Amino acid sequence: MTETPQAIDPAELPQTITSYLKAHQARDLDVAMQSYEPGAAVTDEGRTYNGHAEIRAWLSRSASEYTYTIKMAGASTLGDGRYDVMHHLEGNFPGGTADLHFRFTLRNGKIARLVIEP
C-alpha cells in the first residue's frame, strides 16, 4: 500500500533528522554518525552502504569529492517513522544543480534507512 506524502513544516521534522542534516551539511562525521542505528543502510547514486563503517566511508568520500551548497526545499511524512526531505543542491558536481529527496526511515529514534534519489 502506497501512502500519500503529507507536507509538513520542516520545523516538525524529528530532532534526529534535523541534527543529521545539519551535521551532514557541516561535514561533521562524528555528529552525523550518532544519528544512525548500528544496522543502518544508506542508498545513494544506486549504491547501498550498510552499517556504520560503510556509511562513515561514504559520508567522508561524499564530503570531499565535490563542493556544493544545499538548501532544504520542503518536507513531508509518510507515517510509520518515514520522512521525505527535499533538497536543492548547487555545486561543482556533474550537471551543477540537483533536486534530491532524502528519504528517511527512523527506528527507535535513529536513522535505520536513508535513500537519496532524484
C-alpha angles and dihedrals in degrees: 000000000000115000123212112245113244114214113235135183107263086235087068093061114114115266091244091062096043092047091048094048092049091049092045091052092046089047090235101155097183094055092041092053092053087067094063127082114230096258095044124141131205125196117197128162089358095303124110124216117198127202132359098294095054093041092050091050090049092049091048093049095044091049093055102034098071140013114229147146121235127201127185109239100181147323138224139177128225095188127246093073094304121135135174117207115188118211134186114213129193123182151099096306122112109293094016096235135050139172109214136183116221101202111195130192113192127202124180090352094304135096109268096171137011123185118186114196142139 
